[in-house]
Amino acid sequence: MNNPSVLKSINEVRAFIKENNFALLYIWSDHCSVCHALYPKLSESLMEFQKVKLGKVNYQDVSEIAGEFLVFSVPTVILFKEGKEYLREGRFMRVQEFKKQLKPFI
């Protein structure tokens, strides 16, 4: 997997989803211990999914993300395929289960 894109505006988020066939948004917050613990595990597990492009969005920097993508808690992980949402996990996600769900789409 390539290095994650750090998305700093809602327009960057929209463009990221549009430009990547498989776009995975990782929505997080600075003051979220779960966010900081989950990200390395998720990032490592995505190494086998080379087609998936990861975009990190700080909820505090891009507050519009809540309304546009109905994000009510962090971390939230959303997979888009060709611009359409296919998978969503929130807060306490199991990385291995997420990988199993991801396989049929990739």
DRENDREN-68564 format. One record per residue: z, x negated, y of N, C-alpha, C in turn. Coordinates in steps of 0.001 Angstrom, whole numbers, plus 500000, padded with zeros to 6 digits. Example, Ala and Ser with C-alpha at 12.3 -4.5 7.8 and 13.67 -1.06 7.14 Angstrom:
<sites>
507800486810494310507800487700495500507800486800496700507080487150497750507140486330498940507870487100500030
</sites>
This chain:
<sites>
500000499161498823500000500000500000500000499115501242499298499566502249499276498841503522500611499007504235500796498208505277501996498357506104502008499750506716503183500309506920503241501651507500502798501645508956502202502753509349501865502953510753503075503565511427503471503007512552504573503572513327503943504493514368504219505776514245503587506786515085504549507187516194504109507063517436505009507224518577504742508467519420503786509293519000503524510531519737502960511561518774503016512821519168502486513876518308500981513721518146500309513200519176498866512970519069498556511868518052499394510837518001499213509791516989499436510347515592500404511244515443500666511875514150499454512691513720498923513503514615497746514324514294496559513455513900496329512389514665495208511484514378495399510790513029496610510362512732496913509707511459496584510622510285496987511877510380496715512846509310495214513074509173494538513172510294493093513439510290492297512250509747492720511041510065491958509832509716492182509353508286493237509804507634493562509312506295493454510436505273492704510173504206492531511167503154493879511552502541494727510562502283496079510784501785497051510203502806497661511065503602498582510637504653499990511101504291500914510165504244502305510483503947503139510207505187503746511256505728504619511108506893506050510931506425506706509914506963508135509705506730508819509957508061509495511091508165510148511493509407511626511165509280512126510366510209513473509816510117514148509794511480515387509347511486516152509240512725516974507949512698517234507396513872518008506153513988519409506270513390520037507414513582521441507574513210521617508270511853520654508119510980520667508785509684520778507737508580521946507661507955522146506662506903521267506944505680521040508214505378520157508560504262518738508068504548518296508210505782516958507748506174516796506248505910517802505492506306517740504035506150517836503613504689518540504367503881518672504040502460517426504449501675516813505554502040515676506080501292514381505316501551514154504898502777512867504306503134512456503112502255513312502124502009512878501000501165512501501438499749513223502399499211512911502898497868511568503610497855511331504434498847510064505158498934508906504198499148509079503275500070508044502295500371507670501486499130508660501042498394508410500265497179507695501108496123508104502341495968507499503195494940506047503532495259505678503497496534504303503820496913503332502664496671503831501512496281502954500365496052501905500656494986502191501528494046501214501844493007500204502909493453500402503466494624499487504478495161498745503894496370497766503062496108497064502331497165496308503244498134495940504423497696495184505338498557496063506026499597497357506039499363498279506731500262498609505830501451498412506352502632498762505642503863500056506230504407500999505366504703502327505778505142502445505690506656502924506771507240503195506804508674504657507131508909505335506300509693506747506521510027506839507184511400507620508247511464507802508971512719509290509105512974509743508548514085511137508697514473511294510049515165512095510889514552512341512248515028512821512258516481513588511252516862514118511194518228513038510822519241512049510038518825510966509635519725509885510696519843509660511442518771508593512449518734509237513794518368509958514355519295510711515583519015509802516778518734508545516718519173507606517816518925507300517989517440507600516960516660507339517005515218508078518172514575509252518516515102510063519601514531509318520928514578508778521256515727508088522529515875506745522567515181506021521494515266504664521484514703504653521467513182505610520766512570505617520627511116506856521249510460507584522054511220508770522749510714509730521808510008510134520780510737511090519799510222512472520179510736513373520484509798514712520940510169515788519913509873515454518893509087516417517840508781515647516557508495516370515451508568515774514162508246516581513509507137515964512701506328514536512418506312513737513576505713512499513683506166511533514608505585510286513802505274509753514038504089508539513358503642507492514430503380506319514280504007505250515263503843503965514527503472503332514963502376502046514409501957500944515365502370499937514811503052498757515569503428497560515009502669496765515898502108495503515507501474494404516188502260493543515366502842492439515861503666492940516827504734494076516482505340494622517252506445495470518450506066495552518753504777496321519905504322497610519442503644498732520106503972500009519737503365500020520098501891500398519108501054500456519320499612501864519195499045502636518271499548503996518064499048504939517873500223506179518330500027507209518149501053508546517955500353509270516969500797510628516717500302511514516475501509512743516900501394513656516709502501515026516239502066515677515578502972517054515087502886517333514235501658517777514824500573518162514037499398517070514119498340516031513332498510514927513395497563515088512364496456514586512700495304514573511788494170513207511114494142513191509823494344511943509083494469511125509166493187511765509036492028511027509101490764510384510474490566511083511530490919510520512878490812509352513047491777509500512496492964508429512570493956507183511864493445507358510706492814506223509972492244505513510812491181506260511505490346505657512365489325504848513481489965505368514038491055504654515101491763503408514560492461503463513329492880502380512700493622501180512358492728501431511962491504500384511487490605499193512414490454499365513727490278498188514591490115497268514647491337497803514337492506497009514430493726496241513149494035496657512050493435496074510751493765495160510290492649
</sites>
